[in-house]
């Protein structure tokens, strides 16, 4: 059996040397990445930068446990299995990496601007973009593995069963992190928003660096404005809870909350009012002609128009043309109904178990937030993408409350242990079914799930 020293992985002196060395080499690799003149060297330094940042994280926390390793290995197997080849990347995803802020303020231009900066405004190779996405996905996978592994390791015995159940549920469910490995989802900019949310949850109780939260929130909006429906409310809930919880520091958290809300409102109003005035090209045809000389990524003029120039009316028109009762995206919602019901029941139990009124209010927000999420399903038709973020919202929140050892959440989790034990066999079967049917995609379920559905419909008819 794998035995690893959980704490004090390195002696104090060695740890300090590793922290300094990995930080220094990361800095060097980043500079070499910026100044390299060809794709091969840029890709090499990209992975080296990624590797030394991961080493820095391990050195800083000075621990590794078997759960982290197992989760990371589990995700990596899926990453290797699901990831599309550079020539098979989704065209809409490719478009997202072309529209930097040099062409105007688009609704998802932040990550493209970072890519543009790294490439010094030069040629955007599909191989560099693929490796940029792949290396970033590995890093995010590493961070998720570390966080979940640490939560499992640090969980007290009375909730260990619940934590294992909940962690395995996240690892195997249709909207797990592995959904971002699949063709159609690989490279979606919201995965970077996911990483920033995790960063906010980590720094929210840190006296000085928590002031970066409004800036991180701005970055999250920069990955995709649709985050107003998903991760932005999650940040507000985390800040609300901590503004109430940290009696000695609540003035700072309240200030951060107010600044964050002001940033959100201001950015949204500025975008709606002035974004089009920043465009350097008047229409998609002109920009398409220019970008064809700047990249070998596959993209087309229609998606360029929808991503950069299309207004809400264009998206609503597309929605009306596609969405009906037989729309494949409806299946991605139905597949996650059991999870939605589970989370609603969980939060209702927390509300009933809580004695403080302010906590009752905060615990009610994740239960009613599904109503707010639903608005986006009547505006845009990427139902699968929205379900991934909706479920991530819930998982992050529960993991966070368990991590900070909220008494009510711990009590409710402990009360569910007998139920988990009683139905352990069926729960394992459910895990197996979900992992076998594979994650959902941009709009609907995996091809394997669709084959099963078509077979069942054939049998019924």
N, C-alpha and C positions, 0 to 999 in steps of 0.2 A: 504493500500500500504506500502511496506517495506521502512522504513526510517532509514538510518544509518548515523551517524556522519562521514563524509568523512575524515576530517582532525582532528588531535588531538584526536585520539581514546582514548588514555590514557593521564592523566596528566603527566608533565615532570618527576616528581619523580618516579611515577609508571612505566613509560616507561623505565627508566634507570634500575629499579629493574628487570623488565621483560626481558630486553635484557641480563643483567648479569646472571639472574637465568636460562633462557632458554639456553644460551651459556654454562653455567657451567654444567647443567644437561645433555645437549647433549654430552659434553665431557665425563661425567661419563658413560652415556649409551653406548657410543662408546667403551670405555675401557672394560665395562662389556660384551659387544658384543664380543670383541676380546678374552676375557678370560673365557667365558662360555664354559662348557664342553659338553653340549647336545643341540640338535636342538631346543627344545622347548624354552629354555632360550635365545638362540641366536635370535630366531624369535621374542620373546617378546621384547628384547632390540633393535632389528632392527626397530620395529614399534615405540617404544618410542623415539629412536633417530630421526626418521623421523618426529614424531609429534612435538618435541621440536625445531627442525630446522624450521619447518613451523611456530611455535609460534615466533621464533626469527625473521623471515622475517616480520611477521605482526607487531611485536613490533618495529622493525627498521623503517619500513615505516610509522607506527603509523596511519594507515587508513585501512578501509574496506568499500567497496561500494556494492550496490545491483547488479551491473553488474558482479563483481568478484564472488559473491555468486551464482548468476544464472548460470554463465558459468561453475563453478566448479560442481554445482549440475547436470547440463546437461551432462557433461562429465562423472560424476560418475555413473549416471544411465546407460550410455552406457558401462562403464567399468564393472559393475555388470552383464550386459546382455551378453556381448561378450566374457569375459575372459574364456579361456579353463581351465579345471581341471588339476591338476598336472600330471595325467596319460595321458592327451591328448595334452601335449605340443609337438610342432613340433620337430622332431628328429634333424634336422639341427641346430635349436636354442639350443637344449640341448648340442650338440657337441661344440658350441661356448663357453659354460661356463666350459668346461673341459680342454681347451688347454691354460693353463697359460704359462708364459714365462719360467717356470722351465723346460719345454719340448723343448724350443727353441723359437725363435722369429717368430711367425706366423703372418699372415696378419690381425688378429683380436683378439690379445691375451690380450689386456689391461684389459677388464672387467673380464675375467677369472682369471687374475692375482690378481685383487682386491678381488674376491671371494676366491681365494686360500689363500690370506693374512688373510682375515676375519676368515676363517676356520682353520688357522694355518697349512695349508698343509694336513689337515685331510680328512675324508670321506666326499664326496660331495653328500648330500642328495637331492633328487628331491623335497622334501617339502621345504627345505631351499632355493633352487634355485627359486622355484615358489614364495615364499614369498619375496625373494630378488627382483625379477622382479616386483611383485605386489606393494610392498612398494615404489620402485623407480618410477613406473608408476604413482602412486598416487601423489608423490612429483612433478614430472614433470607436471602432470595435474594441480596441485595447482599453480605452477610457471606460466604456460601459462594463467591460469584463472586470476591471479593477473595482469599480464602484459597487456592482452587484456582489462580487466576491467578498469585498470588505464587509458589506451589510450582512451577508450570510455568516461570515466568520465571527462577527461581533455580536450577533443576535444571542439573546439569552435563551436558555434551554426551554423556557415556557412558551416561546414563540418560534422555536427552531422549525417545527413542522410547518407552520404557516409560511415562514420565509422560504423554505425549500419549495413548498407548493406554489407560492406566488412567483418565485424566480423561474421555476420550470415552466410555469404558465406563460411568462413573458418570452422565454427562450423559444417556445414551440408554437405560440399563437400565430394566427394569420398576419398580424400586424407587427410582428417582432422586428428588431433591427435588420434581420436578414431580408426583409421586404425591400430594403434599399440595395440589395445585391442583384436583384433580378432585372432582366431586360425590360425597359420601360420605366424603371425607377432608379436604375444605376446612375448616379450623378445628379439626382434631384437636389436643388439648392437648399431645400428644407432640412437636409441632413446636417448642414452647417448651422442652421438655426437650432437644431436639436442639441448640438455640441455647446452652443452658447448658453442655452437654457441650463444645461448641466453645470456650466461654469458659474452661472448666477446662483444656482442652488448651493454651490460649494463656497462662494465668497460672501454670501448674504449676511453671515454673522461675523465677518472679519471687519474690525473697526475702520481701517483705512481703505483697503481695496474694494469694499462694498460700494464706495462712491463711483466705481466704474459701471455699476448696474445700469444707469440711464444710457451710458454709451453703448453697452452691450445690447440693450433694448433697441437702440437705434440701428445697430448692426443687424439684429434679427429682422427688423422691418426692411432693411436693405436686401436681405436674401430673397424676400418675397413679401409683398404687401398683404397677401392673404393671411399672413401670420396674425393679423388683427383678430381673426376668428379662432386662432388656435393657441400658440405659445405665449402671446401677449397676455391674455387673461390668466394663464398659469403664473406668469411673473407677478401679476397684480395680487393673486391669491397668496403667493409666497411672501410678498412684502406686507400684505395686510396681517397675515399671521404673525410675522416677526415684529411688526410695529406694536402689536398687542402683547406679544410674549416677552420681549426683552425689556423689562421695566427700567433697567438702568441705561439702556441705549436706545429706547424707543424714539427719542427726539431725532436721532440721526436717521433711523429707519423711516420715520414719518417724513422727514425731509427728502430722503431718497425716493420714497413713494410719490410724493407730490411732484418732484422734478421729473420722475419717470412718466407720470401721467401727462405732464405738460409737454414733454418730448414727443410722446405718442400723438397727442392731439395736434401739436404744431407741425410735425412731419407730415401727418396725413393731410392737413389743410394746405400746406405748401405744395405737396405733391399734386393734389387735385387742382389747385389753382394755377400752378406755374410750370409743371413738368414739361408740357408740350412746348413751352417757349424756350426750353433749353435744347431742343432737338437740333442737331446740326444738319440733318437731312429731312426733307419735307415729306417723303413718303417711303414706303417699303421698297419700291422698285429702285430708287436711287441708292438706298443703303445696301440692298442686295447686290447691286453691281459693284459697289465698293468692297464689300466683304468677300466677294468671290476672289478678289486678288489678295486677300489677307489670310486665307485659311483653306485647308483641304477637308474640313469637316463637312459632313452631309447636312444641308439645311435647305429650306425652300422659302420662296417669297411670301407665301400665304402665312406660314407660321411666324415669319419675321414680322409681318404686319400685325398678327394677333398678339405677339409678345411685346412689341414696341409701340405700335401705333393704334392698335385696336382699343376701342372704348368699351364701356360696359354693354352698350347696345350690340356690339359685335359678338360678345360672349353670350349674351342672352339669345341672340339669333341662332348661334351654334347649339345652345342648350335646347331650344325649341325643336331644332331639326333632329336631334339625337335622342333626347330623353323621352321615354314612354314606359308603359308597364313592362314591356319586354326588354328594356334597356339592361345591358349586361352589368352595368355599375350597381344596379339594385341588389345583385347577388353579393357584392362585397359588403353591403350594409347588412343583409340577412345573415351572412356568415358570422358577423360580430355581435348580433343581437344578444346571444347568451352572455358575452363579456359585458355588454352594456348593462344588462339586467343585474349581473353579479356586482358591478361597481355601484349601481344605484342602491341595491340592498345593503352593501357594505357601508356606504355613507349614511344611509338611514339608521343603521345600527349605531354608528358613531354619534349621530345627532341625539339618539335616545340615551346613549350611555354618558354623554357629556352633561356637565352640570352648569358650566358657564355659558351665559347667553351669547357672548361674542364668539365663542368657539362653536356653538351651535350654528350660528350664522355662517361662519367660515366653512364648516363641514357641509353646509347645505349647498354652497356654491358649486363644488364638483358634481353634485347630483343634478342640479338644474342647468348646468353649463351645456348639456347636450342640446337643449332648446336653442341656445345661442349658436352652437356649432351648426345646427341644421340649416340656418339661413344660407350658408355657403353652398349647400346642395341645390339651391334654387337659383344660383348665380353662375356656377361653373360646374362642368360635368366630369371632372376627374375624381369620381367618387372614391376609388381605391386609395388615392393619395390622401384624401381628407380623412378617411377612416384610420390610416396609419397614424396621423398626427393626433386624432381624437383619442385613440387608445394609448399612445405614448403619454399624452397629457395625464391620463388617469394613473398609469403605472409610475410615472415620475413622482407624482404627488404622494402616492402611498409609500413608495420607497423612501421619499424624503422624510415623511412623518415617522416612519420606523427608524430611520437613521438618527433623527434627533430625539428619539425615545419619547414621543408624545404618549402620555399615560392612557388617554382614551383609545387611541389607535392600537396601542399594545394590548389593552384589555379586550378590545373587540377581536383582534387577531388571535389572542389566546383562547377566546370563547369558541372560535371556529375550528380549533384543533380536533375535537372529537368528531366533528362532521367530516373533516378531511380524512381522518383515520378510518371512519366507517365506510366511506366511498372511495378509498384509495385505489382499488382495482379499476373502477370506472374512470377515475381521474387519469390514471396511467393510459387507459385505452384512448381517452380524449386527447392526451398529449400525442400519442402515436398517430391518431387520425389527422390531427392538425399538421404535424411535421411531415406526414406522408403526402398530404394534399398540397403542400407548399404555400408560400406567402401570397397575398393578393398583389395585384400589379397596379399600374397607373389608374386604371378604371375599374376593372373587374378581377375575378379570381384567376388563378393559374390555369394553364392549358389542361393540366392533369385534372383539376377540379371540374373544368368544363366538360371534359370527356366523361366523367362520372355522372354529371348532371344530364348530359345528352343521353347516356345509356339508360338512366332511370326514367327519363321522359319517354324513351322508346319502349321500355318495358310496360309503363303505365298505359301508353296508347295502344 
